[in-house]
Amino acid sequence: MTTTHDTDAALSARLRSFDYLTWRGRVEATGGCAHPVRLRGFSTISTASGRVLAERTGEVWAPCGNRRETVCPACSDRYAVNAFHLIRAGLAGGDKGVPTTVTDRPRLFLTLTAPSFGPVHSRRLSARGRVIPCPCGTHHRDGDPNVGTPLDPDTYDYVGSVLWQAHAGKLWHRFTIALRRALAARLGLSAREFATRARLSYAKVAEYQRRGLVHFHAAIRLDGPEGPTDPPPSGATHVLLVDAVRDAARSVLLEVARPDGQPLELVWGAQVDARRISATAAAEVTDDRGEITDARLAGYIAKYATKGTGKTDQHPDRPIRSLAHLDHLRLHPHHRRIIETAWYLGGLDDYEPLNLRKWAHMLGFRGHFLTKSRRYSTTFRAIHRDQRTWRLAEQLDELGHDAAADPVIVVNNWHLVGIGHRNETDRELALAIAGRRRDQRRSTPQPAQERTTP
């Protein structure tokens, strides 16, 4: 068993090691990545005429890029920043090819939830702020891990919940189809005419509820047929969009079969929260009129894109190979039951296309955590390209070279030599470096329009 004394001794020895400064430089270059990708090879920057401006050989590290905060806080933080810019561009415009006129469009913030699969422990407050007793008779404290778990696990519909979770992405797809039809009907258009007169743009993120099921947060915008540069058709209002969203959510139905052959109807939960997005800046995400401000909404959505499954102390962030793996994790019994159900269903021929065993660690959810429509705003690929261009321009500026007058050629030839730190001591030090950088950034006032750089 490793003691605190042993850990401190290992850290002290690492700080005094001969290669510590080289190692620290590589860690700093990744932002404190917990699982760096170690590469070996060479890179050159040369002019079109063949003059070499810079050359690097040996070993370099690249960040792992994992979005989950529990896996890599540094890369998760970077992902959240990029997600913020992607979502904010579609809300406020003025950047990345999206005009500021999008703030005048019908826009709303939508939350769609999962239906009930059985009574769960709850923590509600009265009008006076007092905790209302749970049906089990307990006054659950804030953060109680039992909140959201079944009152009676033996009667809770675990099979239904996993099948709903596995089809959540398909339910969203059907919802968008139903929403376009509902909008077309309200605008007096046919479904075919709607495509030539208007366009539905959105960015959505999945978030796990305490009961282990996802719900979707989405920023929805109604544009003209060409997207953000094109105004929506006359008669398109916020009220019309909200009404269409509510009708579409209620109309979506997907029928699948249970293992015994009985039909299971998959629908959205009764709670459909649709609120107008306001362009007015405010100190809070929601103003006193129940509207959502675009100045805060991007960060509110982006933070959910880095969250894991939530309730567990040590949940599996990667696919599990067998149920025996669960014995080595500190799982809440409710989460373990969901994973075991997904594993069981994944072994049945009828559910083979769902590939549930691959996604058992995600409690059966098979979709992307952050998705957007094609014309909503920019893309992660474009953001990453802009970041690489900015870093190259910064490097050329340090070299005193004008790329506009004399273009450059960048040649990279790297091969993988390993992933992750070589021991737990190095990983702990990298996490400490990432934490310090994050604290420094958060304590430093940011300009109104933050630059998209690492």
C-alpha positions, 0 to 999 in steps of 0.5 A: 500500500502506497503511503503519503510519505512514499508519494511525497518522496516520489514527487521530491525525487522527480523534481530533482531528476536530471530530465525534469525540465525537459519533461516539464517543457513537454507537459507545458506544451500539452497544457498539462494533459493527463494522457499525452500522445508521445511522438518521435520523428521530425518537423521542418518549416521551409520556404518555397525556395527550399530555405529551412527556417526551423527544424525539430527532431526527437520526441514531442508530446501532443494532447490526448484531446479527450473531452471528459473532465474525469479522464483529462481535465486539461483537454476537457477544458480546451474542448469546453472553450472550443465548444463555447466558441462554436455555440456562441458564434451561432447565438450572437454572430459577428464571428466565424462567418455568422452575421450579428443579425442572427440575434433578431431571428426566432431562437429558443433554448430547449430541454427534452428529458427522458420519460419515467421508468419507475418512481425515484428518490427525490429532493424537492423544496417548498415555497419557503425553501424547506426540504419536502420529504421523499416518498421513502420518508427521508429528507435527502440532503443536497448532493445525496447520491441516492437522489434519482435512483429507484425507490424499488430497484426490483420494479424499476424498468431497467430494460426500458430505460436502456432501450430508450437511452440507446435510441435517444439519438434516433428520437432526436432525429425524428423530433427535428423532422416533426419540428420542420413539419410543424413549422411548415404547417404553421407557416402555411407551407408544404414540407417540400416548400419549407426547405426552400423558404426556411432552415432549422438550425441548432446545436445540442448537447447531451447531459446525464441526469441523476437517474443515469439517463440523458436529456438534451439541451439545445439552442434552436434558431429559425433561418432562411433557406441559406442559413444564418445569412438569410432571414426567415420567412415572414410570419416566423416568430418566437411564439410560433417556434415555441408552439411548434417545438412543443407539438413536435416533442409530443408527437414523436413516437418510436416503437421497439420490442422488448426481449420477450417480444412485447412492444415498447413505446419510446417517447420524450418525457412530459417535461419540455422546457422551451424558452426564448433566447434574449440578446440582452446581457445579464448576470445570470443565465436566466433573466427574471422573465424566464428568457435565456441570454445568449451571453451566458447560454454558450458557456452553460451548454458547453460545460455539459459537453465535458461531463461524464455519467455523473453519479459514480466515484469511479465510473468507466470512462472507456469500454468495458471488456467484461462484467468482472471489470465492474468489481474494480470500480466504485459504482453506485448500485443503480449505475451498475444495474444499468451497465449490467442490463446494457451488457445483457441486452447487448448479448441478444441477437435482436439488439446486435445492431445497437452494439450495446456492450460497446456502449455499456460504460456510457449506460447505453447512450450511443450518440455524440454529446455535442452535435449541430446542424450544418449551417448553425455556425462553424465547426470544430475542424475549422476552429482547430485549423484556425488555431494551427494557423495562429500558432504557425503565424506566431512561430513565423513572427518569432523567426522574423519571416513574412509568410505573405511575401514568401510562403512556407512549407511545413513537413511533419513526419511523426510516429507513435511511441506511446500514450500516457505518462510513464508512472503515476507520479508524472501524471499527478504532477501533470494534473497539478500543472493543468490545475495551476494554469486553469486557476491562473486563467480563471483569475485573469480578467478576459476581454469581451471577445476572447481569442480562440487560441490554446 
